[in-house]
Amino acid sequence: MACIGASGELTDSARRLLAALDPPAAPDQVAAHVELPLYRVRSGLREMAEAGLVEINDTGACAITALGRSLLHPAT
């Protein structure tokens, strides 16, 4: 699951996952909210964590970072 498209914008699935992280949530809660399989959510969250868009804490809860928030809600 790619999180950033070729032109640098968030993909639709990444946008949905990031939006589901306000407030921070566990992957299973995100999967239920966005109605995607848990394996796809976990994969997407890992990819976005590597890109600096999401932080995953020791308990597995995920939170959107400032970078992720700026891509989700770009200034117009």
PDB file of N, CA, C and O in Angstrom:
ATOM      1  N   MET A   1       0.858  -1.173   0.000  1.00  0.00           N
ATOM      2  CA  MET A   1       0.000   0.000   0.000  1.00  0.00           C
ATOM      3  C   MET A   1       0.899   1.228   0.000  1.00  0.00           C
ATOM      4  O   MET A   1       1.561   1.518   0.997  1.00  0.00           O
ATOM      5  N   ALA A   2       0.922   1.930  -1.086  1.00  0.00           N
ATOM      6  CA  ALA A   2       1.724   3.152  -1.165  1.00  0.00           C
ATOM      7  C   ALA A   2       1.016   4.261  -0.402  1.00  0.00           C
ATOM      8  O   ALA A   2      -0.207   4.386  -0.467  1.00  0.00           O
ATOM      9  N   CYS A   3       1.790   5.068   0.323  1.00  0.00           N
ATOM     10  CA  CYS A   3       1.160   6.134   1.091  1.00  0.00           C
ATOM     11  C   CYS A   3       1.298   7.490   0.418  1.00  0.00           C
ATOM     12  O   CYS A   3       0.510   8.400   0.680  1.00  0.00           O
ATOM     13  N   ILE A   4       2.291   7.629  -0.448  1.00  0.00           N
ATOM     14  CA  ILE A   4       2.487   8.904  -1.134  1.00  0.00           C
ATOM     15  C   ILE A   4       2.550   8.635  -2.631  1.00  0.00           C
ATOM     16  O   ILE A   4       3.317   7.790  -3.090  1.00  0.00           O
ATOM     17  N   GLY A   5       1.735   9.363  -3.382  1.00  0.00           N
ATOM     18  CA  GLY A   5       1.670   9.188  -4.821  1.00  0.00           C
ATOM     19  C   GLY A   5       2.895   9.747  -5.526  1.00  0.00           C
ATOM     20  O   GLY A   5       3.758  10.361  -4.899  1.00  0.00           O
ATOM     21  N   ALA A   6       2.965   9.533  -6.822  1.00  0.00           N
ATOM     22  CA  ALA A   6       4.110   9.947  -7.631  1.00  0.00           C
ATOM     23  C   ALA A   6       4.340  11.457  -7.597  1.00  0.00           C
ATOM     24  O   ALA A   6       5.477  11.914  -7.716  1.00  0.00           O
ATOM     25  N   SER A   7       3.277  12.226  -7.437  1.00  0.00           N
ATOM     26  CA  SER A   7       3.431  13.683  -7.419  1.00  0.00           C
ATOM     27  C   SER A   7       3.588  14.248  -6.005  1.00  0.00           C
ATOM     28  O   SER A   7       3.554  15.464  -5.815  1.00  0.00           O
ATOM     29  N   GLY A   8       3.763  13.360  -5.003  1.00  0.00           N
ATOM     30  CA  GLY A   8       4.035  13.805  -3.641  1.00  0.00           C
ATOM     31  C   GLY A   8       2.827  13.986  -2.748  1.00  0.00           C
ATOM     32  O   GLY A   8       2.978  14.371  -1.589  1.00  0.00           O
ATOM     33  N   GLU A   9       1.634  13.721  -3.250  1.00  0.00           N
ATOM     34  CA  GLU A   9       0.442  13.853  -2.416  1.00  0.00           C
ATOM     35  C   GLU A   9       0.091  12.516  -1.774  1.00  0.00           C
ATOM     36  O   GLU A   9       0.513  11.460  -2.245  1.00  0.00           O
ATOM     37  N   LEU A  10      -0.686  12.573  -0.695  1.00  0.00           N
ATOM     38  CA  LEU A  10      -1.138  11.351  -0.027  1.00  0.00           C
ATOM     39  C   LEU A  10      -2.086  10.580  -0.941  1.00  0.00           C
ATOM     40  O   LEU A  10      -2.888  11.167  -1.667  1.00  0.00           O
ATOM     41  N   THR A  11      -1.979   9.259  -0.890  1.00  0.00           N
ATOM     42  CA  THR A  11      -2.953   8.439  -1.597  1.00  0.00           C
ATOM     43  C   THR A  11      -4.257   8.455  -0.803  1.00  0.00           C
ATOM     44  O   THR A  11      -4.278   8.847   0.364  1.00  0.00           O
ATOM     45  N   ASP A  12      -5.325   8.032  -1.436  1.00  0.00           N
ATOM     46  CA  ASP A  12      -6.625   8.000  -0.767  1.00  0.00           C
ATOM     47  C   ASP A  12      -6.580   7.121   0.478  1.00  0.00           C
ATOM     48  O   ASP A  12      -7.108   7.503   1.522  1.00  0.00           O
ATOM     49  N   SER A  13      -5.956   5.948   0.381  1.00  0.00           N
ATOM     50  CA  SER A  13      -5.913   5.052   1.544  1.00  0.00           C
ATOM     51  C   SER A  13      -5.081   5.660   2.673  1.00  0.00           C
ATOM     52  O   SER A  13      -5.440   5.519   3.842  1.00  0.00           O
ATOM     53  N   ALA A  14      -3.985   6.330   2.345  1.00  0.00           N
ATOM     54  CA  ALA A  14      -3.166   6.977   3.372  1.00  0.00           C
ATOM     55  C   ALA A  14      -3.945   8.104   4.031  1.00  0.00           C
ATOM     56  O   ALA A  14      -3.875   8.281   5.247  1.00  0.00           O
ATOM     57  N   ARG A  15      -4.676   8.857   3.246  1.00  0.00           N
ATOM     58  CA  ARG A  15      -5.496   9.947   3.787  1.00  0.00           C
ATOM     59  C   ARG A  15      -6.530   9.395   4.769  1.00  0.00           C
ATOM     60  O   ARG A  15      -6.755   9.975   5.831  1.00  0.00           O
ATOM     61  N   ARG A  16      -7.152   8.281   4.415  1.00  0.00           N
ATOM     62  CA  ARG A  16      -8.156   7.666   5.298  1.00  0.00           C
ATOM     63  C   ARG A  16      -7.519   7.172   6.589  1.00  0.00           C
ATOM     64  O   ARG A  16      -8.081   7.351   7.669  1.00  0.00           O
ATOM     65  N   LEU A  17      -6.341   6.547   6.479  1.00  0.00           N
ATOM     66  CA  LEU A  17      -5.663   6.048   7.687  1.00  0.00           C
ATOM     67  C   LEU A  17      -5.246   7.195   8.595  1.00  0.00           C
ATOM     68  O   LEU A  17      -5.457   7.132   9.806  1.00  0.00           O
ATOM     69  N   LEU A  18      -4.661   8.237   8.029  1.00  0.00           N
ATOM     70  CA  LEU A  18      -4.232   9.370   8.854  1.00  0.00           C
ATOM     71  C   LEU A  18      -5.422  10.034   9.539  1.00  0.00           C
ATOM     72  O   LEU A  18      -5.340  10.392  10.714  1.00  0.00           O
ATOM     73  N   ALA A  19      -6.508  10.199   8.825  1.00  0.00           N
ATOM     74  CA  ALA A  19      -7.695  10.816   9.412  1.00  0.00           C
ATOM     75  C   ALA A  19      -8.237   9.989  10.563  1.00  0.00           C
ATOM     76  O   ALA A  19      -8.811  10.536  11.504  1.00  0.00           O
ATOM     77  N   ALA A  20      -8.059   8.671  10.497  1.00  0.00           N
ATOM     78  CA  ALA A  20      -8.553   7.785  11.553  1.00  0.00           C
ATOM     79  C   ALA A  20      -7.674   7.826  12.805  1.00  0.00           C
ATOM     80  O   ALA A  20      -8.028   7.236  13.825  1.00  0.00           O
ATOM     81  N   LEU A  21      -6.537   8.514  12.735  1.00  0.00           N
ATOM     82  CA  LEU A  21      -5.622   8.589  13.875  1.00  0.00           C
ATOM     83  C   LEU A  21      -5.820   9.847  14.716  1.00  0.00           C
ATOM     84  O   LEU A  21      -4.933  10.219  15.484  1.00  0.00           O
ATOM     85  N   ASP A  22      -6.931  10.482  14.585  1.00  0.00           N
ATOM     86  CA  ASP A  22      -7.234  11.657  15.399  1.00  0.00           C
ATOM     87  C   ASP A  22      -8.516  11.396  16.153  1.00  0.00           C
ATOM     88  O   ASP A  22      -9.597  11.632  15.613  1.00  0.00           O
ATOM     89  N   PRO A  23      -8.438  10.923  17.366  1.00  0.00           N
ATOM     90  CA  PRO A  23      -7.284  10.781  18.260  1.00  0.00           C
ATOM     91  C   PRO A  23      -6.469   9.525  17.938  1.00  0.00           C
ATOM     92  O   PRO A  23      -6.904   8.676  17.161  1.00  0.00           O
ATOM     93  N   PRO A  24      -5.268   9.419  18.551  1.00  0.00           N
ATOM     94  CA  PRO A  24      -4.430   8.228  18.334  1.00  0.00           C
ATOM     95  C   PRO A  24      -5.222   6.942  18.597  1.00  0.00           C
ATOM     96  O   PRO A  24      -6.127   6.905  19.431  1.00  0.00           O
ATOM     97  N   ALA A  25      -4.853   5.895  17.862  1.00  0.00           N
ATOM     98  CA  ALA A  25      -5.616   4.646  17.957  1.00  0.00           C
ATOM     99  C   ALA A  25      -4.727   3.453  17.662  1.00  0.00           C
ATOM    100  O   ALA A  25      -3.655   3.584  17.070  1.00  0.00           O
ATOM    101  N   ALA A  26      -5.190   2.298  18.084  1.00  0.00           N
ATOM    102  CA  ALA A  26      -4.520   1.030  17.789  1.00  0.00           C
ATOM    103  C   ALA A  26      -4.907   0.594  16.376  1.00  0.00           C
ATOM    104  O   ALA A  26      -5.972   0.964  15.882  1.00  0.00           O
ATOM    105  N   PRO A  27      -4.047  -0.191  15.724  1.00  0.00           N
ATOM    106  CA  PRO A  27      -4.344  -0.629  14.354  1.00  0.00           C
ATOM    107  C   PRO A  27      -5.703  -1.304  14.186  1.00  0.00           C
ATOM    108  O   PRO A  27      -6.365  -1.096  13.169  1.00  0.00           O
ATOM    109  N   ASP A  28      -6.128  -2.101  15.152  1.00  0.00           N
ATOM    110  CA  ASP A  28      -7.429  -2.766  15.008  1.00  0.00           C
ATOM    111  C   ASP A  28      -8.583  -1.762  15.046  1.00  0.00           C
ATOM    112  O   ASP A  28      -9.597  -1.957  14.377  1.00  0.00           O
ATOM    113  N   GLN A  29      -8.430  -0.697  15.825  1.00  0.00           N
ATOM    114  CA  GLN A  29      -9.455   0.350  15.856  1.00  0.00           C
ATOM    115  C   GLN A  29      -9.483   1.100  14.530  1.00  0.00           C
ATOM    116  O   GLN A  29     -10.554   1.433  14.023  1.00  0.00           O
ATOM    117  N   VAL A  30      -8.313   1.364  13.972  1.00  0.00           N
ATOM    118  CA  VAL A  30      -8.222   2.048  12.679  1.00  0.00           C
ATOM    119  C   VAL A  30      -8.864   1.189  11.599  1.00  0.00           C
ATOM    120  O   VAL A  30      -9.625   1.693  10.773  1.00  0.00           O
ATOM    121  N   ALA A  31      -8.562  -0.107  11.600  1.00  0.00           N
ATOM    122  CA  ALA A  31      -9.124  -1.021  10.596  1.00  0.00           C
ATOM    123  C   ALA A  31     -10.649  -1.018  10.645  1.00  0.00           C
ATOM    124  O   ALA A  31     -11.308  -1.008   9.606  1.00  0.00           O
ATOM    125  N   ALA A  32     -11.200  -1.027  11.841  1.00  0.00           N
ATOM    126  CA  ALA A  32     -12.656  -1.003  11.975  1.00  0.00           C
ATOM    127  C   ALA A  32     -13.225   0.321  11.468  1.00  0.00           C
ATOM    128  O   ALA A  32     -14.285   0.345  10.843  1.00  0.00           O
ATOM    129  N   HIS A  33     -12.526   1.413  11.736  1.00  0.00           N
ATOM    130  CA  HIS A  33     -13.006   2.735  11.339  1.00  0.00           C
ATOM    131  C   HIS A  33     -12.972   2.922   9.817  1.00  0.00           C
ATOM    132  O   HIS A  33     -13.923   3.441   9.234  1.00  0.00           O
ATOM    133  N   VAL A  34     -11.888   2.502   9.184  1.00  0.00           N
ATOM    134  CA  VAL A  34     -11.747   2.721   7.738  1.00  0.00           C
ATOM    135  C   VAL A  34     -12.253   1.549   6.905  1.00  0.00           C
ATOM    136  O   VAL A  34     -12.273   1.614   5.675  1.00  0.00           O
ATOM    137  N   GLU A  35     -12.658   0.485   7.579  1.00  0.00           N
ATOM    138  CA  GLU A  35     -13.207  -0.704   6.917  1.00  0.00           C
ATOM    139  C   GLU A  35     -12.230  -1.303   5.915  1.00  0.00           C
ATOM    140  O   GLU A  35     -12.586  -1.608   4.777  1.00  0.00           O
ATOM    141  N   LEU A  36     -10.980  -1.466   6.370  1.00  0.00           N
ATOM    142  CA  LEU A  36      -9.953  -2.163   5.607  1.00  0.00           C
ATOM    143  C   LEU A  36      -9.462  -3.341   6.431  1.00  0.00           C
ATOM    144  O   LEU A  36      -9.551  -3.312   7.659  1.00  0.00           O
ATOM    145  N   PRO A  37      -8.946  -4.377   5.779  1.00  0.00           N
ATOM    146  CA  PRO A  37      -8.407  -5.515   6.529  1.00  0.00           C
ATOM    147  C   PRO A  37      -7.242  -5.067   7.419  1.00  0.00           C
ATOM    148  O   PRO A  37      -6.471  -4.180   7.052  1.00  0.00           O
ATOM    149  N   LEU A  38      -7.129  -5.687   8.575  1.00  0.00           N
ATOM    150  CA  LEU A  38      -6.107  -5.319   9.550  1.00  0.00           C
ATOM    151  C   LEU A  38      -4.703  -5.421   8.957  1.00  0.00           C
ATOM    152  O   LEU A  38      -3.858  -4.577   9.254  1.00  0.00           O
ATOM    153  N   TYR A  39      -4.430  -6.432   8.127  1.00  0.00           N
ATOM    154  CA  TYR A  39      -3.087  -6.570   7.558  1.00  0.00           C
ATOM    155  C   TYR A  39      -2.737  -5.385   6.666  1.00  0.00           C
ATOM    156  O   TYR A  39      -1.580  -4.965   6.630  1.00  0.00           O
ATOM    157  N   ARG A  40      -3.717  -4.838   5.944  1.00  0.00           N
ATOM    158  CA  ARG A  40      -3.460  -3.661   5.099  1.00  0.00           C
ATOM    159  C   ARG A  40      -3.227  -2.419   5.935  1.00  0.00           C
ATOM    160  O   ARG A  40      -2.383  -1.586   5.605  1.00  0.00           O
ATOM    161  N   VAL A  41      -3.978  -2.298   7.018  1.00  0.00           N
ATOM    162  CA  VAL A  41      -3.806  -1.146   7.917  1.00  0.00           C
ATOM    163  C   VAL A  41      -2.423  -1.196   8.559  1.00  0.00           C
ATOM    164  O   VAL A  41      -1.710  -0.192   8.583  1.00  0.00           O
ATOM    165  N   ARG A  42      -2.044  -2.361   9.078  1.00  0.00           N
ATOM    166  CA  ARG A  42      -0.717  -2.478   9.706  1.00  0.00           C
ATOM    167  C   ARG A  42       0.394  -2.157   8.706  1.00  0.00           C
ATOM    168  O   ARG A  42       1.350  -1.458   9.041  1.00  0.00           O
ATOM    169  N   SER A  43       0.269  -2.659   7.501  1.00  0.00           N
ATOM    170  CA  SER A  43       1.260  -2.401   6.460  1.00  0.00           C
ATOM    171  C   SER A  43       1.336  -0.908   6.142  1.00  0.00           C
ATOM    172  O   SER A  43       2.425  -0.341   6.054  1.00  0.00           O
ATOM    173  N   GLY A  44       0.191  -0.286   5.975  1.00  0.00           N
ATOM    174  CA  GLY A  44       0.151   1.142   5.671  1.00  0.00           C
ATOM    175  C   GLY A  44       0.709   1.991   6.799  1.00  0.00           C
ATOM    176  O   GLY A  44       1.417   2.968   6.558  1.00  0.00           O
ATOM    177  N   LEU A  45       0.387   1.617   8.037  1.00  0.00           N
ATOM    178  CA  LEU A  45       0.900   2.371   9.182  1.00  0.00           C
ATOM    179  C   LEU A  45       2.407   2.228   9.310  1.00  0.00           C
ATOM    180  O   LEU A  45       3.094   3.193   9.646  1.00  0.00           O
ATOM    181  N   ARG A  46       2.929   1.034   9.046  1.00  0.00           N
ATOM    182  CA  ARG A  46       4.395   0.847   9.074  1.00  0.00           C
ATOM    183  C   ARG A  46       5.064   1.708   8.010  1.00  0.00           C
ATOM    184  O   ARG A  46       6.073   2.364   8.272  1.00  0.00           O
ATOM    185  N   GLU A  47       4.498   1.701   6.815  1.00  0.00           N
ATOM    186  CA  GLU A  47       5.058   2.500   5.724  1.00  0.00           C
ATOM    187  C   GLU A  47       5.025   3.991   6.071  1.00  0.00           C
ATOM    188  O   GLU A  47       5.992   4.714   5.830  1.00  0.00           O
ATOM    189  N   MET A  48       3.915   4.436   6.633  1.00  0.00           N
ATOM    190  CA  MET A  48       3.807   5.843   6.989  1.00  0.00           C
ATOM    191  C   MET A  48       4.717   6.199   8.165  1.00  0.00           C
ATOM    192  O   MET A  48       5.195   7.330   8.251  1.00  0.00           O
ATOM    193  N   ALA A  49       4.961   5.257   9.066  1.00  0.00           N
ATOM    194  CA  ALA A  49       5.912   5.493  10.158  1.00  0.00           C
ATOM    195  C   ALA A  49       7.316   5.670   9.585  1.00  0.00           C
ATOM    196  O   ALA A  49       8.060   6.544  10.031  1.00  0.00           O
ATOM    197  N   GLU A  50       7.682   4.855   8.607  1.00  0.00           N
ATOM    198  CA  GLU A  50       8.990   4.975   7.961  1.00  0.00           C
ATOM    199  C   GLU A  50       9.133   6.311   7.235  1.00  0.00           C
ATOM    200  O   GLU A  50      10.237   6.844   7.123  1.00  0.00           O
ATOM    201  N   ALA A  51       8.022   6.850   6.743  1.00  0.00           N
ATOM    202  CA  ALA A  51       8.033   8.131   6.037  1.00  0.00           C
ATOM    203  C   ALA A  51       7.917   9.314   7.000  1.00  0.00           C
ATOM    204  O   ALA A  51       7.986  10.466   6.573  1.00  0.00           O
ATOM    205  N   GLY A  52       7.742   9.039   8.293  1.00  0.00           N
ATOM    206  CA  GLY A  52       7.649  10.106   9.288  1.00  0.00           C
ATOM    207  C   GLY A  52       6.270  10.715   9.423  1.00  0.00           C
ATOM    208  O   GLY A  52       6.123  11.784  10.017  1.00  0.00           O
ATOM    209  N   LEU A  53       5.249  10.052   8.879  1.00  0.00           N
ATOM    210  CA  LEU A  53       3.886  10.580   8.944  1.00  0.00           C
ATOM    211  C   LEU A  53       3.132  10.106  10.173  1.00  0.00           C
ATOM    212  O   LEU A  53       2.151  10.727  10.583  1.00  0.00           O
ATOM    213  N   VAL A  54       3.587   9.005  10.763  1.00  0.00           N
ATOM    214  CA  VAL A  54       2.921   8.368  11.893  1.00  0.00           C
ATOM    215  C   VAL A  54       3.973   7.942  12.901  1.00  0.00           C
ATOM    216  O   VAL A  54       5.081   7.556  12.528  1.00  0.00           O
ATOM    217  N   GLU A  55       3.624   8.014  14.187  1.00  0.00           N
ATOM    218  CA  GLU A  55       4.469   7.465  15.246  1.00  0.00           C
ATOM    219  C   GLU A  55       3.742   6.277  15.845  1.00  0.00           C
ATOM    220  O   GLU A  55       2.537   6.336  16.085  1.00  0.00           O
ATOM    221  N   ILE A  56       4.474   5.199  16.085  1.00  0.00           N
ATOM    222  CA  ILE A  56       3.912   4.009  16.720  1.00  0.00           C
ATOM    223  C   ILE A  56       4.621   3.848  18.046  1.00  0.00           C
ATOM    224  O   ILE A  56       5.843   3.707  18.087  1.00  0.00           O
ATOM    225  N   ASN A  57       3.850   3.868  19.153  1.00  0.00           N
ATOM    226  CA  ASN A  57       4.496   3.773  20.462  1.00  0.00           C
ATOM    227  C   ASN A  57       4.706   2.321  20.874  1.00  0.00           C
ATOM    228  O   ASN A  57       4.365   1.401  20.132  1.00  0.00           O
ATOM    229  N   ASP A  58       5.271   2.124  22.065  1.00  0.00           N
ATOM    230  CA  ASP A  58       5.614   0.779  22.542  1.00  0.00           C
ATOM    231  C   ASP A  58       4.404  -0.138  22.692  1.00  0.00           C
ATOM    232  O   ASP A  58       4.544  -1.358  22.608  1.00  0.00           O
ATOM    233  N   THR A  59       3.223   0.425  22.912  1.00  0.00           N
ATOM    234  CA  THR A  59       2.026  -0.397  23.062  1.00  0.00           C
ATOM    235  C   THR A  59       1.345  -0.683  21.730  1.00  0.00           C
ATOM    236  O   THR A  59       0.366  -1.427  21.672  1.00  0.00           O
ATOM    237  N   GLY A  60       1.867  -0.087  20.659  1.00  0.00           N
ATOM    238  CA  GLY A  60       1.285  -0.308  19.337  1.00  0.00           C
ATOM    239  C   GLY A  60       0.301   0.761  18.907  1.00  0.00           C
ATOM    240  O   GLY A  60      -0.188   0.734  17.778  1.00  0.00           O
ATOM    241  N   ALA A  61      -0.001   1.713  19.797  1.00  0.00           N
ATOM    242  CA  ALA A  61      -0.911   2.799  19.424  1.00  0.00           C
ATOM    243  C   ALA A  61      -0.214   3.707  18.424  1.00  0.00           C
ATOM    244  O   ALA A  61       0.998   3.912  18.497  1.00  0.00           O
ATOM    245  N   CYS A  62      -0.973   4.239  17.507  1.00  0.00           N
ATOM    246  CA  CYS A  62      -0.426   5.073  16.436  1.00  0.00           C
ATOM    247  C   CYS A  62      -0.984   6.476  16.544  1.00  0.00           C
ATOM    248  O   CYS A  62      -2.146   6.679  16.896  1.00  0.00           O
ATOM    249  N   ALA A  63      -0.125   7.448  16.232  1.00  0.00           N
ATOM    250  CA  ALA A  63      -0.532   8.849  16.253  1.00  0.00           C
ATOM    251  C   ALA A  63       0.035   9.534  15.020  1.00  0.00           C
ATOM    252  O   ALA A  63       1.126   9.198  14.559  1.00  0.00           O
ATOM    253  N   ILE A  64      -0.694  10.472  14.502  1.00  0.00           N
ATOM    254  CA  ILE A  64      -0.255  11.246  13.355  1.00  0.00           C
ATOM    255  C   ILE A  64       0.805  12.254  13.817  1.00  0.00           C
ATOM    256  O   ILE A  64       0.671  12.853  14.884  1.00  0.00           O
ATOM    257  N   THR A  65       1.840  12.436  13.025  1.00  0.00           N
ATOM    258  CA  THR A  65       2.890  13.403  13.353  1.00  0.00           C
ATOM    259  C   THR A  65       2.533  14.767  12.748  1.00  0.00           C
ATOM    260  O   THR A  65       1.559  14.901  12.008  1.00  0.00           O
ATOM    261  N   ALA A  66       3.337  15.759  13.079  1.00  0.00           N
ATOM    262  CA  ALA A  66       3.124  17.092  12.507  1.00  0.00           C
ATOM    263  C   ALA A  66       3.261  17.044  10.981  1.00  0.00           C
ATOM    264  O   ALA A  66       2.504  17.704  10.269  1.00  0.00           O
ATOM    265  N   LEU A  67       4.223  16.268  10.483  1.00  0.00           N
ATOM    266  CA  LEU A  67       4.381  16.122   9.037  1.00  0.00           C
ATOM    267  C   LEU A  67       3.144  15.468   8.422  1.00  0.00           C
ATOM    268  O   LEU A  67       2.642  15.919   7.392  1.00  0.00           O
ATOM    269  N   GLY A  68       2.664  14.413   9.055  1.00  0.00           N
ATOM    270  CA  GLY A  68       1.459  13.748   8.563  1.00  0.00           C
ATOM    271  C   GLY A  68       0.257  14.673   8.563  1.00  0.00           C
ATOM    272  O   GLY A  68      -0.538  14.675   7.623  1.00  0.00           O
ATOM    273  N   ARG A  69       0.129  15.460   9.623  1.00  0.00           N
ATOM    274  CA  ARG A  69      -0.982  16.409   9.721  1.00  0.00           C
ATOM    275  C   ARG A  69      -0.869  17.477   8.619  1.00  0.00           C
ATOM    276  O   ARG A  69      -1.877  17.893   8.048  1.00  0.00           O
ATOM    277  N   SER A  70       0.365  17.917   8.326  1.00  0.00           N
ATOM    278  CA  SER A  70       0.529  18.954   7.298  1.00  0.00           C
ATOM    279  C   SER A  70       0.184  18.412   5.900  1.00  0.00           C
ATOM    280  O   SER A  70      -0.291  19.163   5.048  1.00  0.00           O
ATOM    281  N   LEU A  71       0.416  17.133   5.664  1.00  0.00           N
ATOM    282  CA  LEU A  71       0.033  16.542   4.375  1.00  0.00           C
ATOM    283  C   LEU A  71      -1.460  16.264   4.314  1.00  0.00           C
ATOM    284  O   LEU A  71      -2.081  16.362   3.256  1.00  0.00           O
ATOM    285  N   LEU A  72      -2.031  15.916   5.466  1.00  0.00           N
ATOM    286  CA  LEU A  72      -3.472  15.634   5.509  1.00  0.00           C
ATOM    287  C   LEU A  72      -4.284  16.919   5.343  1.00  0.00           C
ATOM    288  O   LEU A  72      -5.326  16.927   4.687  1.00  0.00           O
ATOM    289  N   HIS A  73      -3.798  17.991   5.942  1.00  0.00           N
ATOM    290  CA  HIS A  73      -4.489  19.296   5.889  1.00  0.00           C
ATOM    291  C   HIS A  73      -3.528  20.358   5.370  1.00  0.00           C
ATOM    292  O   HIS A  73      -3.081  21.208   6.139  1.00  0.00           O
ATOM    293  N   PRO A  74      -3.203  20.324   4.082  1.00  0.00           N
ATOM    294  CA  PRO A  74      -2.233  21.297   3.556  1.00  0.00           C
ATOM    295  C   PRO A  74      -2.805  22.721   3.624  1.00  0.00           C
ATOM    296  O   PRO A  74      -4.004  22.945   3.458  1.00  0.00           O
ATOM    297  N   ALA A  75      -1.905  23.659   3.873  1.00  0.00           N
ATOM    298  CA  ALA A  75      -2.299  25.070   3.886  1.00  0.00           C
ATOM    299  C   ALA A  75      -2.671  25.481   2.468  1.00  0.00           C
ATOM    300  O   ALA A  75      -2.009  25.100   1.503  1.00  0.00           O
ATOM    301  N   THR A  76      -3.717  26.248   2.360  1.00  0.00           N
ATOM    302  CA  THR A  76      -4.159  26.661   1.020  1.00  0.00           C
ATOM    303  C   THR A  76      -3.723  28.069   0.729  1.00  0.00           C
ATOM    304  O   THR A  76      -4.003  28.591  -0.350  1.00  0.00           O
TER     305      THR A  76
END
